[in-house]
């Protein structure tokens, strides 16, 4: 009887062994999507929660990438950069601007969506301070900050595009007021409203949303593009430059061509000043013609 029981146990173990051996091979890698409070791309609170451009894009990407388990993690910009640099985790960020520095540790997708470039945001009562540095409606940002005692509020570790980033690197450290945290741009605008900061670097689509959320009036603000900066920038999906990250980007690049033509321009345009929406949608048709 004992021999028979041992035989049955052996047969049972032999039957379970293949399943146990196969389990790790069948387990999916977990992809961590890094998102930050970046309206109108990602919106975490309020009546329009979850209706941002990237809020709409992520479920479309996740639904077409069943080879991974997916988690969405809220981070600030500085923490997000740290995680992308840590190649021990499988992380991707859907709202990255390409920069040479980031290209050293991030594998970028093809451009996903064109957005209006950032610029100088100030309240109307500060216009006279900036007037000598205006050429038409564009501001000489380097001249303004190197020849005055004004400070510029920026989000720490955020890229504003290669041209603006290059200007910021040429300025003395005390010309910049860097803000960390999840609601950095909103906090900078509040500091500006209280008179603790005159100038903020930002994107008008983001500022419009935040000012309205804070109960302010857009008539109290002015926005000036920066001299030498193209009208549009392009957001990419970026993953840590590892074997897993490169494989994920290869799949994402198969999905983006349809999304960036049929979905993303309309999602972004709805957040623009109504006077800009039609022109943006028309110009967006030519963003990727030569790629």
C-alpha positions in Angstrom: 0.0 0.0 0.0 2.8 2.4 0.9 4.5 1.7 -2.4 1.3 2.4 -4.2 0.8 5.7 -2.4 4.3 6.8 -3.2 3.8 5.9 -6.8 0.6 8.0 -6.9 2.4 10.9 -5.3 5.2 10.6 -7.8 2.8 10.6 -10.7 1.1 13.7 -9.3 4.4 15.5 -8.9 5.4 14.6 -12.4 2.1 16.0 -13.6 2.5 19.3 -11.7 6.2 19.7 -12.7 5.6 20.9 -16.2 3.1 23.5 -15.0 5.4 24.8 -12.4 8.3 25.0 -14.9 6.1 26.9 -17.4 4.7 29.4 -14.9 7.6 31.9 -15.0 7.7 31.7 -18.8 4.0 32.6 -19.0 4.2 35.4 -16.5 3.8 38.8 -18.1 6.3 41.6 -17.6 4.8 44.6 -15.8 5.0 47.9 -17.6 4.9 51.0 -15.4 3.4 54.0 -17.1 4.7 57.3 -15.6 2.2 60.1 -15.6 2.2 63.5 -13.9 -0.5 66.1 -13.4 0.0 67.8 -16.8 -3.3 69.3 -18.0 -4.6 69.1 -20.6 -2.7 65.9 -21.3 -3.3 64.2 -17.9 -5.9 65.5 -15.5 -6.1 63.9 -12.1 -8.8 66.0 -10.3 -11.9 68.1 -11.0 -14.9 67.7 -13.3 -12.7 66.9 -16.4 -10.7 64.2 -14.5 -9.5 61.5 -17.0 -10.4 63.5 -20.1 -6.9 64.7 -21.0 -5.2 63.9 -24.3 -2.9 61.3 -22.8 -5.7 60.1 -20.5 -7.5 59.1 -23.8 -4.4 57.7 -25.4 -3.1 55.4 -22.7 -6.2 53.0 -22.7 -5.8 52.7 -26.5 -2.2 51.8 -26.2 -2.7 49.4 -23.2 -5.6 47.7 -24.9 -3.4 46.9 -27.9 -0.4 45.7 -25.8 -1.8 42.6 -24.1 1.6 41.0 -23.9 2.2 43.2 -20.7 0.6 43.8 -17.4 0.2 47.5 -17.0 0.3 49.9 -14.0 -0.1 53.7 -14.1 2.0 55.5 -11.6 1.7 59.2 -10.7 5.1 61.0 -10.3 6.5 64.5 -10.6 8.9 65.3 -13.4 12.0 64.9 -11.4 11.0 61.5 -10.0 9.9 60.3 -13.5 13.3 61.1 -14.9 14.9 59.1 -12.0 12.8 56.1 -12.8 13.6 56.2 -16.5 17.3 56.3 -15.6 16.9 53.3 -13.4 17.1 50.4 -15.8 16.2 47.8 -13.2 12.5 48.7 -13.8 10.3 48.6 -16.9 9.0 52.1 -17.2 7.6 54.3 -20.0 6.5 58.0 -20.1 3.8 59.0 -22.7 4.6 62.8 -22.5 8.3 63.2 -23.2 10.0 65.8 -25.3 13.1 64.5 -27.1 16.4 66.0 -25.8 20.0 64.9 -26.4 20.4 64.3 -22.7 17.4 62.1 -22.4 18.3 60.1 -25.5 21.3 58.7 -23.6 18.9 56.6 -21.3 15.5 56.7 -23.1 14.3 54.9 -26.2 11.9 57.3 -27.9 9.0 56.5 -30.1 8.2 58.3 -33.3 6.6 61.7 -32.6 3.1 61.2 -31.2 1.4 64.6 -31.2 2.4 68.1 -32.1 1.7 70.8 -29.5 2.1 74.5 -29.4 5.5 75.4 -27.9 6.0 77.0 -24.5 6.7 80.6 -23.8 6.6 83.4 -21.2 3.5 83.8 -19.1 3.0 87.0 -17.1 0.1 89.0 -15.6 -1.1 92.0 -17.5 0.2 94.4 -14.8 3.8 93.2 -15.6 3.7 93.9 -19.3 5.8 97.1 -19.0 8.7 95.0 -17.5 8.9 92.9 -20.6 8.1 95.4 -23.3 11.7 96.4 -24.1 12.5 92.8 -24.9 9.7 92.2 -27.3 10.1 91.8 -31.1 6.5 91.9 -32.3 4.9 89.3 -30.1 8.0 87.3 -29.4 10.2 87.8 -26.3 14.0 87.8 -26.1 14.1 85.5 -23.1 17.8 85.5 -22.7 18.1 89.3 -22.9 15.2 89.8 -20.5 16.7 87.5 -17.8 20.3 88.4 -18.2 19.8 92.2 -18.1 17.2 92.4 -15.4 16.8 91.2 -11.8 13.6 89.3 -12.7 13.2 85.6 -11.8 11.6 83.0 -14.0 9.5 80.3 -12.5 10.2 76.8 -14.0 9.3 73.2 -13.2 12.4 71.4 -12.0 13.8 68.8 -14.4 11.2 69.7 -17.1 12.3 70.2 -20.6 10.7 73.1 -22.5 12.3 72.0 -25.8 15.9 72.1 -26.9 16.0 75.8 -27.8 14.5 77.0 -24.6 16.5 74.5 -22.5 19.7 75.9 -24.1 18.7 79.5 -23.1 18.0 78.4 -19.5 21.5 76.8 -19.3 23.1 80.1 -20.2 21.4 82.0 -17.3 22.8 82.4 -13.8 21.2 80.0 -11.3 19.6 82.9 -9.4 17.6 83.9 -12.5 15.5 80.7 -12.1 13.0 79.7 -9.5 12.7 76.0 -9.8 9.6 74.3 -8.4 9.3 70.6 -7.5 6.2 68.7 -6.7 3.2 67.2 -8.4 1.4 70.5 -9.0 4.4 72.6 -9.9 2.9 74.7 -12.6 -0.3 75.4 -10.7 1.8 76.4 -7.7 4.0 78.7 -9.8 0.9 80.5 -11.1 -0.4 80.9 -7.6 2.9 82.5 -6.6 2.6 84.8 -9.6 -0.9 85.7 -8.6 0.3 86.6 -5.1 3.1 88.8 -6.6 5.9 86.6 -5.3 6.9 85.8 -8.9 6.6 87.9 -12.0 7.4 85.5 -14.8 6.5 81.9 -15.4 7.7 79.6 -18.2 4.8 77.5 -19.5 2.5 76.3 -22.2 -0.6 78.4 -22.9 -2.8 75.3 -23.2 -1.8 74.3 -19.7 -2.0 77.8 -18.3 -5.5 78.3 -19.7 -6.7 75.2 -18.0 -5.1 75.9 -14.7 -6.1 79.6 -14.5 -9.7 78.7 -15.2 -9.5 75.9 -12.5 -8.2 78.4 -10.0 -11.1 80.8 -10.8 -8.9 83.4 -12.5 -9.6 85.4 -15.6 -7.5 84.8 -18.7 -7.8 88.5 -19.5 -5.4 89.1 -16.7 -2.6 87.1 -18.4 -0.3 87.6 -21.4 1.6 84.9 -23.3 4.6 85.5 -25.4 6.4 82.9 -27.6 10.2 82.9 -27.3 12.3 84.1 -30.1 14.0 81.4 -32.2 11.6 78.6 -31.0 9.5 76.7 -33.6 5.8 77.1 -33.3 5.3 73.4 -32.6 7.0 70.8 -30.5 6.4 67.0 -30.6 5.6 64.7 -27.7 6.9 61.2 -27.7 6.4 58.0 -25.7 9.7 57.2 -24.0 10.8 54.0 -22.3 13.9 53.1 -20.4 16.6 52.1 -23.0 16.6 48.4 -22.0 15.7 45.3 -24.0 12.2 45.5 -22.6 11.9 49.2 -23.3 13.1 48.9 -26.8 10.6 46.0 -27.5 7.8 48.1 -26.1 8.7 51.1 -28.3 8.8 48.9 -31.4 5.2 47.8 -30.6 4.1 51.4 -29.8 5.6 52.6 -33.1 3.2 50.2 -34.9 0.2 51.7 -33.1 1.0 55.5 -33.3 0.6 56.2 -37.0 -3.1 55.7 -36.9 -3.6 57.3 -33.5 -1.6 60.5 -34.3 -3.6 61.1 -37.5 -7.1 60.0 -36.4 -7.3 60.6 -32.6 -4.7 62.8 -31.0 -5.0 66.1 -33.0 -8.7 66.4 -32.2 -8.1 65.5 -28.6 -5.5 68.2 -28.3 -7.4 70.8 -30.3 -10.3 70.8 -28.0 -8.2 72.3 -25.2 -6.9 75.2 -27.3 -8.3 78.7 -27.5 -11.3 78.4 -29.9 -9.7 80.9 -32.3 -6.7 78.5 -32.7 -8.5 75.2 -33.0 -9.3 75.3 -36.8 -5.8 76.4 -37.7 -4.1 73.8 -35.6 -6.2 70.9 -37.0 -5.4 72.1 -40.5 -1.7 72.4 -39.9 -1.6 69.1 -38.0 -2.4 67.2 -41.2 1.1 68.0 -42.5 3.1 67.3 -39.3 4.2 63.8 -40.3 4.1 63.9 -44.1 7.8 63.6 -44.5 8.4 61.0 -41.8 
